[in-house]
Structures are given as structure tokens and as C-alpha cells.
Amino acid sequence: QVQLVESGGGLVQAGGSLRLSCAASGRPSSSSNVGWFRQAPGKEREFVAAVGWNTGSTVYGDSVKGRFTISRDNVKNTVYLQMNSLKPEDTAVYYCAAPRGLNLRWGTATAYDYWGQGTQVTVSS
């Protein structure tokens, strides 16, 4: 069992930055990776980024490439999402997620088993 808690959301102006954190407890090392997803009102959940716990490999969604950076701290069992050059269309609830074991579909929400409660990010124009 893995528990995930997100933090760091808030209100920011367009062009600004925020850093989200995802603190994992339980047995996070049993998960192959951690992903960030987001969901805006009336829209489907969208893949943002993912990082491998052991490898540090990263994958990004097309809409955030070059602006967002995902990283992890294995000692603190925490995954970060640094978001720069924020746009109003980045407004959403951001969730971190982890699979029960090995996950080969990092960009697919249904491949994840554990989810945090989400943190709201609002970007004003």
C-alpha cells in the first residue's frame, strides 16, 4: 500500500512558477514510477509527467514539455513538479499517482493504482 499527499498548489499569475510536491509513504519503492496528472473542470484527466523511482528517467506530456520539470528525492520519498512559464490553460487540479508494481504505460491514468487527493493550481491571465 502506498499513500500519496500532494502540496504546493495555489494561485499564480501567467508567466509565474509553482513547485508541487508529492510525498509518498508506505512502500513507494515497490512502484516503478510516479506520475503527475491534472484535470480541469469538464475535461478528462491529462498526463503531465512521470519519473522512474530508481532510474530517474522522465517522460512529459506534450503540453508541458520545456516548461515543467519532474524530479524525485529517493531519501525523502518525494516527487517534485517544477512548473515554469505557467499559462491559464494549466489551471487544474493536479494529482500524483503510483502503480502497484511495474508500470510500462507511464502516460495512462488507468495504469496507476494509488492516487493522492489533489492540489489546485490556478493561473490567472
N, C-alpha and C positions, 0 to 999 in steps of 0.2 A: 504494500500500500504506500502510495506517495501523496503527500499533501503539498499543495502549491498556494502561495499567497503573493499576490501582486501588490505593488505600491508605486507611487511616483507620478500618478496621473494628476491632471489639473487643467487650468485654463491658461492658454498662451496665445500671443498674437502670431499672425502669419509671419513666417521667417524665423521664428524663435526655435528654441530647443527644449526638450524634456528628456529625462532618463528614467525609464521604467525598470523596476527590479522584480524578480520572481524568486522568492525564497522557497526552496524545496526541503522537505523533511520526510522522514520515513526511510525509504530505501531508494533515493534518487539514482544511485549508481546502477540500479537494475534496469533503468531506462536508457535506451541507446542515445536519445537526444531530447532536447526540449524545444518546443516551438512557440512562437507568438502568433496569435490570430487576432483579428479585430472584426467587430460587427457594428455597422451603423444602422440606425432605425430604418426598417423596411428593406434592408439589404441582407444578402446571405453572408455567412461568416467567411472572411477572406484571409488567406495565408499571408503573413508578413515576413517572418524569418524563422530559421531554425539553426541550432548548433548542436554538434555532437558532444556528449559529455566527455568522452575520452579523447577523441581525435581533435576536437576544436574546429572541425570542418563547419562551414557555414553555407546556407542557402537563403536567397532572398526572393520575395515576390517582386514582380516587375515594377509595380507602382512605387516601391520604396528603394530600389537599387540606387546607390550613390548618395542617399540621404540618411538611411538608417544603418546602424551597426549593431550586431548582436555579439555578445561575448559571455563567457562563463568563468566563474571562480569556483574551482572544484573544492577548495578548502572551506569556503563559506557555503557551498551548495546553493549558489545564487547565479541566476542568469540575468543579464542586463540587456536592455534595448535602448541604445542611444539614438534619439530622433532629432535630426537637424533639418533646417530649412522646411519647417512644418507648413502645411497648406491646410486651408479649411476642409478640404476633402479627406484629410487624415482624421477628422473628428469621428470618434467611435469609442465603443468600449473595447479595451484591449485585454485579451486573455492569454495566459501562458498554459501550456499543456505538455503532458509527458505520456509516452506509451508504457504499457505494462512490461515490455521487454524490447526485443529488436523491432525496429520500425524502418521499413525501406521506402515508405511513402511520406516523406517529411512534409510535403505541402498539402496533405489530405487530412482534413479535420477528423474524419471518421477513423483514421488510423491511431488516434490518441485516446487514451483511456482515462486519464486524470486531468482535471481542469481546475484552475483557480476561479475565484469569484468575480474577477474582472476589475479593471480600474478605468475610470472615464477620462478620456483625453478630448478636450475641446479646443479647437483652433479658431480664433476669431479673425475676420478679414479686416 
